[in-house]
Amino acid sequence: MIEALIFDFDGVIIDTETPAYETWQEVFNANNAKLDRSIWQRIIGGGAEKFDAYQHLEETLGARLSSDAIKMARRARYEAIVRSSPLLPGVVDYIQDAHTLGLKIGVASSSNRDWVEGHLAERDLLGLFHCVITSDDVENIKPNPDIYLAAMSRLNISPDRAVAIEDSFNGIVAAKMAGMNCVAIPNQMTLDMPLGKADLQLNALSDIGLKDLLDALTRLSPCD
C-alpha cells in the first residue's frame, strides 16, 4: 500500500529548468557562442559533476568577461520568469487528492532550501507538505539517494511504500536507488533523456488521477 507521495521540485512542480537553460543560452548567443543542450542536461535534477555556465562561456570564448554584470542580469531575468511561471498541470490536484487519501506528502529537491521553500511559500503550497528535503539537508544530491532516504526517514515511511514524482534521469536514479516507486513526467528539457528506469511515464500529472496512478503502480509491484 502506498503511503507517501514525494515531489521533486524543479521541473515537476514548476518548470524552472527550461528558463534556466534558455536564459543562459541568451547570454551565450549575445557573445556569439552556443550552450550545448546535452551539456546542460547533465546537471538537471542534480548530477555528479559541477558545471559553471559562466566559466564554460569564458572557456568557449577564450576570453575573460565582466562576470558580475552578466550573472546578475541573467539571474534577474531567470527569477522573473520563474516567479511568473504557473504550477505544472495536475500538481494542485495531486496535492489535494493526496490529503484526501491520507497520504503523507513531501518535496525532495537537489536545489537549496531558500529556493524551494521560497517558491512554495509564494504559491501558498509550503504548509501543505509534511516535509521538504533539499540539498541543505544532505551531503550528496541526486543521483545519490540521500535526499529521498532523508525524506523517508522524516516521514517514517518505508521507501517501497512511497512514490517519487520525477522529471530527470538523475532524479529517477536517486528514487530507484532509494527503493521507491517512481513516476517520470518529462518536460521540455528532459523529453529526450533516458527515463526508462521509472515505473511509469506520463506526459503530465493531469493525464491520470492520483488514485488511478496508485492503483496502476500497485499492479506493477504489489506490496503487502
N, C-alpha and C positions, 0 to 999 in steps of 0.2 A: 504494500500500500504506500503510495506517495504521500509524504507528509510535509514537504517543503518545496518551494519554488524560488530559485535563485537567479536573478537577472545580472548579466553583465551590464555595464552602463553605456560606454561609448559604442555607438553603432547598434545598440539594442533598444535602449530607452530613448535616446536622441541620436540622430546621425551627426556626430561630431567628427567623424572620420573623413567624410567627403570634403567638407570645407577645410579641414586641416591640410589635406593634400593640395587642394585647389589654391589655397592662399599662398602656400609655398611655391606652387607651380607658377603663380603670378609673379613672385619675386624672381624666380629663375628666368622666366620669359622676359622680364624687364631688363635682365642682364644678358640677354641673348644666349641663354642656356636652357637646358631641359632637365627636369627632375624625373628620372625613370620611375614609372609606377611600380615596377616589380621590386625596386629597392625599397620604396616606401612601404609596400605591403609587408615586408619582413617584420616591421615593428608594430603592426596593427594588433591590438589585443595584448601586447606585452613584447615578447621577443627576447631571445638570448643575447642579442647584440645591441650595443648602444649606437644610435645614429643621430648625428648632429647635422641638420639640414643646412645650417649656415656654413659650417665647416666644409661640408660637401660642395656647396656653391663656390667657396673660395678655391677649393682644390680643383674644381672643374674649370674655373676661370684662370687659375694660376696667378691670382692677384688678391690682395687684401682689400676689403671693403669697409664701409662705415657701419660696423655691426650693430651698435645700439639703435641707430635711427631705423635701420632695416627691420630689426627684430621687433621694435616697439610698434612700428606701423603695421607690420604683418599680424602681430598678436592682437592689436586693437580691432583690425578688420575681422579676424577669425572669431574673437569673442563676441563681436556684434552679430555675426551670422549665427553663432550657436545660440545666443540669447533669444533670437527671433525664430529659431527652428522649432517646429511642432514636435510633440511626442510622436513616436512612430506608431503606426496603426496597430491597434489591439492592446497596447500596453496598459491603458487605464482599465479596460475591460478585464484583463487578466489579473490585475491587482485587486479589483473589486470582487471578482469571482473567487480568487484565492481566499480572501477573507470570508466570503460566504461559505466556502467549502471547509473552512477551519484549517487551512494550510498556513504554515509559517512562511514568511516572505523575507528575502534578503537581497542585497546587492553585493557582488564580488567583482571588484574592478582593479586593473593594474594602474589606473590613474591615482592621483593623490586625493586625500580626504577633502581638502578645500574645494577642489574642482567638482567632485562627485556630489558632496553634500550641498554645496552652494547651488548647483543647478536643480537638485531635487527640491531644495527649500524654496527656490524661486517659483517652482511649479506646484507648490503645496503637496509634494509627494513624500517628503522626508519622514514624516511621522507615521506613514503607512507601512514602513519596513521594520521588521523585528531586529535586523542587524544590517550594518553597512561596513563591509570589509574592503580596505583599499591597500595601496602599496605602502602606506604608512604603518600598517599593522604586521607586515611580514618582511622577512629578509629577501625572499625571492618572488618575483612576479611571474605571471603566466609566460611560457607554458609550464612552469613549475606548478604543482598542485597546491602550494602552500595557502594561497588566498581562499580556495574552495574548502580546504581542510579546516582553516580558521573559521569560516562561516559555519561549517557543520558542527564544530566544537561550540561555537557561540550559541547555536540554536539547539544543541544537544540532540542532533538528528544523525542517524546512520547515513553515509553517503548513498547507499543503494536505495534509500527512500526519499531521495531528493532529485529534482530536475534542474539542470542548468540551461539557461537560455543564452545562446552564444551566436556570434556572427563571424568569428575568425578562426583560422587554423590554430593559432596559439591558444585561444580560449577553449576550443574543443579538446585539444590535447590535455590541457590542465584539468578540465572537468572529468575526462575519462580516466586520467591518471589518479584522480581523487576517488574514483569508483562510483561516479554519479551517472545517472541518465543524462543525456544531452540532446537538446533540440537546436538545430542550426537555422538561423534566419539571416542569410547574407544580405548585405547592402551593396550599393553601387561600387564600393571599393573592395569588396570581398567575394563578389559573384564568381570570379574565376579561380578562387582558392580551392585547394583540395579539402573538402569538408566531409568526406565520406566516413570519418570516424564517428560522426554524430549518429545517434539512434534514429532520428527523423530530421528531415529538412523541409522547411516551409518557405514560401515567398514572404509571408508576413504573419504575425500572430493573429491577425484578423481573418486568416484563412480558415481557422478552426477554433471552436470554443475550447476553453480550458478543460472542461470535464471530458469532452471527446478526445482531447490530446492525451490526458492522463489515462483514459481507457485504452488508447492505442499503444501507449508506452507499456502499460501493464500486460497487454497481449504479447508484446515483443519480448519482455523479460519479466515474467510474473514473479512477485516476491510474496512471502508469507503474510 
